[in-house]
Amino acid sequence: MGKPHVVAIPYPAQGHVIPLMELSQCLVKHGFKVTFVNTEYNHRRVMNALAEQDYFGDQISLVSIPDGMEHWEDRNELVKLTKAIFEVMPGKLEDLIDRINASEDEKITCIIADETMGWALEVAEKMKIRRVAFWPASAALLTSLFSIQKLIDDGIIDSNGTPLKNQMIQLASAMPAMNSANLIWTCVGDLTTQKIIVDVSIKNNNAVKVADWILCNSAHDFEPGAFTLAPKILPIGPLLAGSREGDSVGHFWPEDSNCLKWLDQQPLKSVIYPIPRISIGLEISCRPFLWAVRPDITSDTNAYPEGFQERVATRGQMVEWAPQQKVLSHPSIACFLSHCGWNSTMEGVANGVPFLCWPYFADQFLNESYITDVWKVGLTFNRNESGIIMREEIKNKVEQVLSDENITARAAEFKEKAMKSVREGGYSSKNFNNFIAWMKA
């Protein structure tokens, strides 16, 4: 009998591709073969970013199918991308599975699909293949998507997802409170985009009912309220916290590892690792910093203020795309100034790094609530009456987070929770081992 053969299909965005690749690498360690299916557009980006083209050998096969858009069209146009995916990708996935099953000894035994790609689970059901939904973000976010119909029935949002009034809502007592204005579908742009996210989420809620498992890149101790509210969601993370000794892969841009040599020269816990848009605050903080600004941002001539790079040359290191897991585990890192995407949140928490939070999109506001209100491992910035975060506010919060021993202690405590969850006998480890046993049965 050949190896169990899994098809893994992420949603076509960076924050979805990386964690599913992490899971795929874990499966390979347990004797699985994985065919990893990106869209053609993202497949090219991943292959261009891989330092070694044969990185995976024959363990993970990187393949692609069309997303239904022309190569020159903007994948940030969510409405157009979503419609194209639904029209084109189900048929292309079926064709791919038929080709694999016709030509290989190791036939497809399971499809692991991003929960937002619920149509792939329906393809698996139609083809009588085992079905697993993978959720790369917080369980709290998934429970909020599962609760859309209830939120409509309770008069909190209308059928388009628009909040009927501005209020704080809490799905369960042990979960973070959410501002109705910051629900994920209200934070992504115009009303048309909001409506399609709500509609697709309701479709996915139905599609996921055919899944044998719903796996989540989180830890039970991080959000027990969410896992109690939705017990079918099983945490197996943080996947990065001990999943492998190698590099994180699946990135859309090549990583610049030279910054690790620069970190080696900095004092213990002295360096701020930030996201964009905070240049002036960094400058007046007088602290050393490592700043990763994505290539699609640095191509903009306004990425840095005039003369900024020269003024901070002795204590600032700017790179396009950093090996973030290695950076956050480096002993020189003192805090992480983050937009609070879930991958970054898991990487920071699993490495015991205090946060400064600057959310602006999608689930980042919910993740900020976990970081600042529930886990208490970081601080957020206050905005002035015009909604602007001033440079002095950045400087003051940097000093505050670096000097707060309670935050440092809580960060160390949550690092241990992360490690404990993935160790043998830990909550995530048990779930993962049960899943592996089911896959091999």
N, C-alpha and C positions, 0 to 999 in steps of 0.2 A: 504493500500500500504506500502511495506517495505522501508527500507532505500535505497537511491542510493548506488550502490555497485561498487567500482572502483578496477580494477586490476592495480597495479603500478609495472613497470618493469624497473629497472635501468641497465645501463651498469655495468658489474661486476668489478668495481674499487671503492676504498674508496671515492674518490672525487666525484663520481656520486651517490653512495648509500646514503650518509648523506643528501644532499639537497633534494632528492626525498622523503626521510623519513620525513624531515621537512615539505614538502608540504602535505604528508599524514597525519601528525599530525594536520595541519591546516584544512584539509578536515573533520577529525573526529570531530573537534570542531563545524563544521557546519552540523553535523548530518549524515555524510557519514560512510559507512563501507568500509574498505580497505583491500584487499588481496595483500600483498607485496611479490613479487616474486624475490628472489635471486637465484643465482646458488647454487647448493648443496655445493660446496666448500666454498663460502662466507656465506651461511646460517649457517654453523657450526661455523664459526668465529664470526658472529654477536651474535649467541645464547651463545657462550662461554663468550663473553664480557659483556653480559647483567647481571647487578648485581641482578636484580629481573627477574626471568624467565617469570613471568606473568605480566610484566611491562605494556603491552597494554590491558590486559583484553580481551574482545571480540571485541574491536573496530578495531584493526589492527591484521590481521592474517598473521603471518610470515610463508611462504611456500617456497618450492624450486623445481627447475627442473634441470636436468643435463645440463652441458655446453658442453658435448661431449668429454671432455678430461678425461684421467685416473686420479685417485686421486693423484698419485705421480708426475704427469707431471707439469712443470713449467708454471704458468699462465702469467708470464712475457714474454713468447715467443708469441708475438702479432700475428704473421702470423698464427701459429698453432691454437691459441685460436680463432681467427676470423673465420678461415675455419670451425672449430668444431662447433662454435655457429650457423653459417648459415646452417650447415647440420642437426643439432640435435634440436635446441631450438624452431624453429617455430612449428614443429609437437608436441613437448612436451607442448608448451603453449596452442595449440588447445585442447589437451587432458585434460589439467587442467581446462580450461574454460568449456568444456563439462561436466566434473565431478561436478564442482560447480553448473552449471545451472541445472543439473539433480537432485541434492540432497538438494538444498537450496531454501527457499522462496524468498530470495533476489538475484535475478539473476543479472549477470554482466551487468551494464548499460554503462560502459565506460572503455577503456584502456588508461592509461597514460604511455607512453613509453619514455625513454630517446631517444633523437633525433638520437643518434648514433646506436640505435636499431630499425632502420626504418622498418625492417622486421616485427616487432610486430604490427606496424600500418597497414601493409598489411594483417596480420592475422585478425586484428579487422575489416578491410573493408570486407574481405572474409566472416566473421561471422556476418556481419551487426551489429556491435557494434560501438558506438561513439568513436572517435579517437582524442587523445590529445598528442602532442609532448611536452616534457619537456626538456629544455636546461639548464644544471646546471652551465654553464660558462658564459663568457661575450657575449653580443650581437655582439660585434666587431669580436670575434672569429667565431661565427656562420655565420656572413656575409662574412667572408673570405672563409669559406667552401662553402657557396652558390656561391661564385665568382670564384671557381676553373676553370670552363669552360671559363669564360671571361679572366682570367689570362693566360690560354693557348692560347686563340684566340688573345690576345694582345701581345703575344711573351715574356711574363714575366717568365713563366715556360714552360717546355716541358710536354708531356702527362704523364710522370712519376712523375711530380711535382718538378723536379729539376730546380732551377733558372738558366736562361740562362746568366744572369750576376748579379753581386752583386749590388743592388740598394735599395733605400728607396722607398716604395710604400705607397700610401694613398688612401683608397677606397672612402672616402668622406672628404670634407674639415674640418669637425668638429671631425674627427676621428684621433686617434694617428697614426703616421707614423710607418710602419713596415719594418724592414730589410728583404729583400727577402731571406736571409740566415737563418732567424729565423721564417719562416712560420711553422705552427705547424707540418706539415708532414715532414719537413726537420730536425726536432729536436728530432726524436724518434729512431734513430739508422741507420741501413743499408738501402740500396736502395730497397731491397725486401719489407721491412716493410713500407718504404715511399710509394712505389707503391700501396700496398694494402690499405693504409689509403686513398690515393687519389681515388682509385677505389670504396671503400666502401662509401666514402663521396659523390661521384657522385650518387651512388645508393640511399643513404639516402636523397639526394636533391630531387630525384624523389619520393621516398616513402612519404616524408613529405607533398607532395602536397595533399595527401588524408586526412591530419589532419584537424580537425575542428578548432583547436587552436594550436598556438605555444607559450608556456609560458616560461619565462626566469627569472632566479634568478639574477636579476639586478634591478636597479632603473633608471628611465628615465633621471633624473638629472645627473646621473653618466656618461652616454654615449648617449646624445641626437642625435649625428650624426649617430650612428649605427641604432637607432630606426627610424630615418627619412629615412635612406637608405633602411631599410627592415621593413616597417610598420606592416607587419603581425606578427612580433615578439613582444609579449606583456610582459613588465616587471611586475612582481608581487613581487619583493624582495626589499631589502634583506630579505629572508624568516626568518632568525634568529632574525631580529630586531623587536621583539614584537610578534613573532608567537606563543609563549607559555611561561609559567612561569617555566616549568619543565626542565629536562635535555635534552641535545642533545643526540640522540641515532642513532644506525646504525654503530657504530664503530667496527673495526675488532680486536681491542685490548682493554682489560679492562683499564679504566681510573684510574689514581692515584690522588685522591682528597686531599691527605695529603699536597700537595704542596700549597693548598689554605690557610692552617693554617700557613705555612711558610710565604706566602705573607702578611698575616695579621700582621706579626711582622716587616715588612719592611717599611721604610719611604715612604711618598707620592711620586708617580712618580719617583721612584729611580731604578726600576728593569728592566733589559733588558730581553726580552723573545725571545730566538734565536732558529734557526734550527741547524742541525749538521754542521761539517766541519770548525768550527771557534774557536776551543778551545784555541789556543795560543793568538789570538786577544782578546778573552774574558779575558784571564788571565792577560794580560798587561794593560787592560782598568781599572782595579781596581774597577769596578762597580759590584754591586750585580746582579746576573742573575739567571733565572729559565730556565733550558735547558731540553727540551723534546727530547729524542733520542729513536726512535721506537725500539720495541723488536727485529725486524729482523736486526737492525743495532747494538744494544748493544750486541747481541750474537757474533759479530765479536770482537776478542780480541784487534783490533786496534781502537775501538770506541773512546777511550780517550788516550792521550799520557801518557807515564809512569810517575807516580807520580802526575798527574794532579789533580785527585780528592782530594788527601791529601792537595795539595797546595792551593786549592780554597775552602776548606771545610767551612771556616767561612763566605763566602759570595755567594757561589754557591749551587744551589739545582738542582740535576739531577733526572729526572723521565723518565719512559719508554713511557708513553702516558698520556698527561695532558687533563683535561676538558677545552679545549681551549677557548670556549666562555666565561666561567666563569673566566678564567685567564685574558683574554684580557679586560674584564669589571672591573677587580679589580683596585682600586685606586692606588695601588703601582706600576703598570706597567707604565714605561716611554716610551718604544719603542719596536717594534716588528721586529726582524731580521728574514726575511722570504724568502723562495724560491718563494713566490708570486703565489701559486696556487689560483684559484678563490675563493674557500671557505675561505681560510685564508685571502685573500684580503678583501672579504665582511665582515668577522668577525672583522678584524682590523679597517676598515673604519667605520663600524657601531658603534664601540666603541671609535672612536676619537683618535686612537693610531697612532703616527708617525711610519713610516717604514724605515728600512734599507733593501735594496733589493739584493738578491743573487740568481737570476734565473739560472736554468740549463737545463730545460726540457719543451717540449711541449708548452703550452700557457703562460708559466711563463714570457717570454720575452715581450709579448704583455701586460700582466698585469703590468709588471714593467714600461712600457711606460705610462700607465695610472697614476700609482702612482707618478712617478717622473716628467713627462713632462706635463701631462694634469691636474691632480688634484693638483699636487705639495704638496703632503702630506708625502714625503719621499725622501731619497737619495739612490744612487746606489754606488757601489764600483768601483774604477778604477783598472785595471789590469796592471801589468808591461809588458815589451816587450815580456816576456815568457808566458804571459797569466795568471800569478799567482796574486792572491790578497794577498798582504803582510800584516804581523801582524800590522805594524805601520799604514797602510791604514785603517784597521778595527778600531783601537784605535781612529784615528783622526775622522773618520766618526761617530763613536759613540758620541764623544764629540760634533761634529758639529750638529748632529740631535737633541741632547738634549738641545742645547743652542739656536737653531734657532726659534725665536718667530713667524716668518712667517709660518713655517711649523706647529707649534703647533696651531696657529690660523686657518690655512686651515683644519687641522685635525678635529678641533672642528666644523668648518663650514660643513664639509662633514658628520660628525656624525648627525648633525641636518637635513641635506638633507635626510639621510637614515631614520631617525625617521619620518620625515614629509611624506615620500613616503608611509609608511605603516600605518600611522594614518588614522582614518576615514576621507574621503574626499581627501586623498592623491592619487597620480597617480597610484601607485601600488595597493593601497586598492580598488580603483574604478575598476581596471581591474580584480582583484580577485573576487570582489562582482558580477561583470557582469558574470564572469565565473561560479560562484556558482549558480547564477540565471539560466543560460543556462543548467547547469547540472541537476537542479531540475525541469526544465520545462517539 
